[in-house]
Every structure is written in C-alpha cells, then in structure tokens.
Amino acid sequence: MVLMKKHESSDDMRKELDVVLSKLNALEIIAADEFQKGTVKVLRRLVEGQMHSINEFEHIKKALDLTMLQIFEVKNQIKS
C-alpha cells in the first residue's frame, strides 16, 4: 500500500527552507576548504531558488483568484 504524504503549506515549506539555510550558514563557517565552501554556496543558491519559486507560486495563485473573480463578475453582469 502506497501512502501519500500530505501536501505542506507554503508557510511550512518556507519555515523548513529557512531552517536549511541556517544549517548551511553554520556549515559554511566550519567548512575546512574551498570545495566545502563552494558546495555550501551551491546548496544555498538552490534553497534560495526554491524559496523564490514558492513566493512566485503564491503570486500566481493570487493573480488566478483575482482573474476568476473578474470572470464571475462579468458573467453575472451579462446574466442580469
């Protein structure tokens, strides 16, 4: 039986990614060489990109909601 993981809210995802960023900052401080520091920088950029994607997705959802409201308003005006 396959169990589906419940979808996390965007706030929960942001909090989790914030924790990951904090851990990456700590790793960068204790990094012993340039390879480790470079790896942390790459990981940080990926996490920041993921956070940006979540924020952009929220903007798109809001825009879709506003568009749907406008469509329903026009539909109601046409009916009356």
Secondary structure, 3 states (H helix, E strand, C coil): CCCCCCCCCHHHHHHHHHHHHHHHHHHHHHCCCHHHHHHHHHHHHHHHHHHHHHHHHHHHHHHHHHHHHHHHHHHHHHHC
